[in-house]
Amino acid sequence: PIAFPAEASAPAGADLDALPLLYYRARFPDCAGPDIGIGGQAVSCDFPGYSMSDDWTGAGFVSNGSRHSIVILGLKASTNCYYCDPAEPDPECPVSPAPEECRRWCNESRGYHGGPYRRQVLFYDIDELAAVAAGSREP
């Protein structure tokens, strides 16, 4: 999440200051390269278990009595494979032939595949995000 000041009088198209409250870096090649983590190799990502195939598509604010959270919804990939044809070497593919864990999820469309996918909901405590906004905690 990114915080913006409540500027009701700001004209349309005005630049507003923004404060990142929470983010995860995707560093190349340690965390954002093709076939990272396949075969159990170690990766260096800010987000635990990150995969290029993760798909975070929704967010919201939830409250239950005195407890409040921001939730992020999405699909979590269980592998991180770039499509490669296991039958023929391909100079565009970083790993050829593809490792066995990647072959099950490949099709004729190139790109990352991370099946099987599972739904995941991430909860973030708004008090911790408020501490970032106040400057007493890092994003």
C-alpha positions as CSV (number, residue, x, y, z in Angstrom):
1,P,0.0,0.0,0.0
2,I,1.0,3.6,-0.7
3,A,-0.4,6.5,1.4
4,F,-1.4,9.8,-0.1
5,P,-2.3,12.9,1.8
6,A,-6.0,13.8,2.1
7,E,-5.9,16.9,-0.2
8,A,-9.5,17.6,-0.9
9,S,-8.6,20.9,-2.5
10,A,-5.9,19.6,-4.8
11,P,-6.7,20.4,-8.5
12,A,-7.2,17.5,-10.9
13,G,-3.9,16.3,-12.2
14,A,-1.8,17.7,-9.3
15,D,1.2,15.9,-8.1
16,L,0.7,14.5,-4.6
17,D,3.4,13.3,-2.2
18,A,3.3,9.5,-1.8
19,L,4.6,7.4,1.0
20,P,5.2,3.7,0.4
21,L,4.0,1.7,3.5
22,L,4.7,-1.8,2.2
23,Y,6.5,-3.3,-0.7
24,Y,8.7,-6.2,-1.7
25,R,11.6,-5.8,-4.1
26,A,12.0,-8.2,-7.0
27,R,15.8,-8.2,-7.6
28,F,17.2,-9.6,-10.8
29,P,18.7,-12.3,-11.0
30,D,18.5,-13.3,-7.3
31,C,14.7,-13.1,-7.1
32,A,13.3,-12.1,-10.5
33,G,14.9,-14.3,-13.1
34,P,13.7,-17.3,-15.1
35,D,13.5,-20.6,-13.3
36,I,14.5,-19.2,-9.9
37,G,14.0,-21.7,-7.1
38,I,13.5,-24.7,-9.4
39,G,14.9,-27.9,-8.1
40,G,15.0,-26.4,-4.6
41,Q,17.8,-23.9,-5.3
42,A,18.0,-21.1,-2.9
43,V,16.6,-17.7,-3.8
44,S,17.0,-14.3,-2.2
45,C,13.6,-12.6,-2.2
46,D,12.0,-10.1,0.2
47,F,8.7,-12.0,0.0
48,P,9.0,-15.5,1.4
49,G,8.3,-18.1,-1.3
50,Y,8.0,-15.6,-4.1
51,S,7.4,-16.8,-7.6
52,M,7.2,-14.8,-10.9
53,S,3.9,-16.5,-11.4
54,D,2.2,-15.1,-8.3
55,D,-0.8,-13.1,-9.1
56,W,-2.0,-10.5,-6.5
57,T,-5.1,-8.9,-7.9
58,G,-7.3,-7.5,-5.1
59,A,-7.1,-5.7,-1.8
60,G,-9.4,-4.4,0.8
61,F,-9.9,-3.2,4.4
62,V,-11.4,-5.6,6.9
63,S,-12.4,-5.0,10.5
64,N,-13.5,-7.3,13.3
65,G,-14.3,-5.3,16.5
66,S,-11.1,-3.6,17.5
67,R,-8.9,-5.5,15.0
68,H,-8.3,-4.0,11.6
69,S,-6.3,-5.2,8.6
70,I,-5.5,-4.5,5.0
71,V,-5.9,-7.7,3.0
72,I,-4.3,-8.6,-0.3
73,L,-5.9,-11.4,-2.3
74,G,-4.4,-13.5,-5.1
75,L,-3.1,-16.8,-6.4
76,K,0.1,-18.2,-5.1
77,A,2.2,-20.3,-7.5
78,S,4.0,-23.4,-6.2
79,T,6.7,-23.4,-8.8
80,N,8.5,-20.7,-10.9
81,C,9.1,-22.1,-14.4
82,Y,9.7,-20.4,-17.7
83,Y,8.3,-22.4,-20.6
84,C,10.9,-24.4,-22.5
85,D,10.2,-27.3,-24.9
86,P,11.8,-30.3,-23.2
87,A,12.2,-32.1,-26.6
88,E,14.3,-29.5,-28.4
89,P,17.0,-27.1,-27.2
90,D,15.9,-23.4,-27.5
91,P,18.4,-20.5,-27.3
92,E,15.7,-18.3,-25.8
93,C,15.2,-20.7,-22.8
94,P,17.5,-20.2,-19.9
95,V,17.2,-23.9,-18.9
96,S,16.9,-26.5,-21.5
97,P,15.7,-29.1,-21.3
98,A,13.2,-27.8,-18.7
99,P,13.5,-29.4,-15.2
100,E,10.9,-32.1,-14.5
101,E,8.9,-29.9,-12.1
102,C,8.4,-27.4,-15.0
103,R,7.4,-29.8,-17.7
104,R,4.0,-30.5,-16.2
105,W,2.8,-27.0,-16.5
106,C,4.1,-25.9,-19.8
107,N,2.1,-25.2,-23.0
108,E,2.7,-23.6,-26.3
109,S,2.4,-20.1,-24.9
110,R,5.7,-18.8,-23.6
111,G,5.9,-17.2,-20.2
112,Y,6.1,-18.1,-16.5
113,H,4.0,-21.0,-15.2
114,G,3.7,-21.9,-11.6
115,G,1.1,-24.5,-11.2
116,P,-0.5,-25.8,-9.2
117,Y,-1.9,-22.5,-7.9
118,R,-3.6,-21.9,-4.6
119,R,-5.7,-19.0,-3.4
120,Q,-4.0,-16.9,-0.7
121,V,-5.0,-14.0,1.5
122,L,-2.3,-11.8,3.1
123,F,-3.3,-9.8,6.2
124,Y,-1.3,-6.7,7.2
125,D,-1.9,-5.0,10.5
126,I,-2.9,-1.3,10.0
127,D,-1.1,-0.3,13.3
128,E,2.2,-1.5,11.8
129,L,1.5,0.4,8.6
130,A,0.6,3.5,10.6
131,A,4.0,3.2,12.3
132,V,5.6,3.4,8.8
133,A,3.5,6.5,8.0
134,A,4.7,8.0,11.3
135,G,8.3,7.3,10.5
136,S,9.0,4.9,13.4
137,R,9.2,1.8,11.2
138,E,10.7,1.0,7.7
139,P,8.3,-0.1,4.9
